[in-house]
Amino acid sequence: MDLPNAIALTGGIATGKSSVCSLLSLYGFKIIDADKIAHAKLDESLPQIAERFGEQFVIGGRVDRKKLGGVIFSDEEARQDLEKLLHPMIREEIVAQSEVCEAKKIPYILDIPLFFEKGNYLIEEVAVVYCTPEQQIERLLQREGYTIEEAQSRIGAQLPIETKREKATFVIDNSADLKHLQRETERFLAYIKGRYPHLTI
């Protein structure tokens, strides 16, 4: 689908996309968060999840995402089954939210981790939030308590961050501290303003 006013924001797991989106939202940008949509659609699919993967993955009326992740990141067939279930619903919701934004003819952010991997959306501007693969692993160990093997399997399930960096039209570097990320986000904002001179933020 062609989304002329969308700016894709992508990167790898634990590169800092959510932090960048939080900063951008302070400037009034509409953020369409594919991960949040995916989580909502996952919880809407409790019967299918229980049937395909087992009742143990549904706890208190919600899907245990961490436990399910342990399966899908180690079993390609399971991951494909989950994607077949969720991706059409996720895409439908993203398109619906995007159509509202497109009608206003102003730029908005589509935060989508698998933008390059899936290639479902025709978006000219693609910003990649970057840190080194070593930093990705370190952050996953600290943030999620994963083992090194678990962290590596999740990173390995995505296109390498260096490849995404090469494909980007803009790179937001998140390999240092928060002040550095704020400066990088401001640099990105200046770039967007240059592309959309009428934009008032």
N, C-alpha and C positions, 0 to 999 in steps of 0.2 A: 504493500500500500504506500502511495506517495504522500508524504507529510511535509509539505514545503516549509512550514513554520516551526517544525520540531527540531530540537537540538538533542541528539542522542548523547547520553552520558553513560560511559561504560568503563570497564577496567577488569581487574581480576578480583577474586575473593580476597577480602582483607586489605585492599589497596586504599580504601577510604572514601568510597562513593557516597556513603550515607553522610559522612561529615561534610563533604562538598555540597550535597543537596541541602543540608541544614543551613549552611551559610548562604546558599543561593535563595532559599526561601525567605531569608531575612530581607532580601532585596525585592521581594514581591513576586518572584517567579512561581508560576504554577509548576508543580512537580508531579509527574505521573510515575509512580513507583511500581515497577513490574514485580519486585519481590513482595511488596505488601499485597498486591493483587493475587499473586501466586499463593501466599499464605491463606488469604481469605477463601480462594477457590479450593485449596486443599481441605480446609475445615468443612466446606460445603460438600465434600466428596467422601464423607466418613464411611458410608456403606460400601462404596467401591474400594476404598483403601483397606477396610477390614476384610473384604472378600478376597482381594488380590494378595495382600501381604500378611494378614492375620489380625485378630482382635487385639493382640498385645501392642499394636501400634496406635490404638485409639484409647486415650485415657481422659476421663472426665469430659467427654464430649468434644475433644480436640485431638488432632493428630500429634503424636510425639515426633516432632520434626527431626530432632537430633538422632533418635533411635532409627527412624526411617532412613535418614541420611546415611547411617552406617551400612545400610543394605544397598541403597541405590548407587553409592559411590564405589561399591566393591562388586556389583553385579550389573553388567551392561544390559542384559535383558530386562532386569527389573527397572532400570533407569528408563529404558525406552518405553516400557509399559506405563510408567508414571507420566512421562512426557506426552504420550498419546492421549492420556486421560485429561491432563491439565492444560496443555498448550492451546488447544482450540478455545477453551473458556477464557484463558488469560488474554489471548489475542483479541477476542470479542470485546472484552472490557477495555483493553487499551485503545482499541479503535473507537469505542463509544466515547471515552474521555477525550481522545485526541480530536474527534469531530467537533466537540464543544470549543476546544481551544482554537482549532483552525478557523472556525466561524468568526472569531475575534481578530484574526489576522495579526497576531502578535506572537513573538517567540515564547516557547515553553520547553521544559526539560522532560525528556523521556529517559528515566533512569532504568536501564535494561542491561543486566550483566552479560547476557548471551547475545548481544546485538550482532557481533561479527559471526559467531558460531551458527546462528539460525538464519540470518539474512532475511528476516520477514518484513522489514520496513525500509522504504526508500527515503533515506534522510541524508542530506548533503553534509551537514555539519555534525561531526562526531568528536566529542571530547573524551579523552581517555585519562582516568585518574591513575597515576603511576607510582609504584614503589618497586623496589627490587624483589625478586623471588625470595631471597633470604629474609627480607622484612615481612613478606607475606606469611612465611612459615612462623617466624617469631611472633607475629601478632595473633595468628591462629592458636598457637600454643598458649599464649597469655590470655586471650579473650575467651576462647572456647574450651580450653583445657584438653585439646586434642593431643594425641601422640604424634610424633613426627610422621609416622606412616599415614595416619588419618589426614594430617594436614597436606601431605604430599599427594594423596589420592584425590583430594578435593581440588587442589591447584591443577593437578594433571588432567582433570576432567574438562578444563577450559583451555582455550587457545592461549599459548604462552603470552605473558604480559608484554614481552619485548616485541612480539609480532603485532599485538594490538597497538602498541606505541607507534610502530611504523605506519599503521593504517589510519591513524588519527589525523584529523585536520587541526586539532589543538591538543596539547598535552598539559595536564595539571599535575605538577610534581608534588607528591606527598611522601618524599623520602626523608623529610626532616621533621621539625616540630610544628605545633599548631600555628604559630605566628607565620612561619614560612607558608603553610597551607592557606592562611588568610590572604597573604600577598599574592599567591598563585591564583586564588579565586578572584581577587580583584583584577588581576591581569586578564583573566578569562572574561570578566565583565566588560572590561575595556574593549576586548576583541568583539564581543557581542554587540556593544554599542556601535562599533565601527561597521558592523554588518547590517545593523538596524538603526540608522541615524534618527528615526522618528521615536525610538524607544525612550521613555522617560522613567528611569529608575535611579 
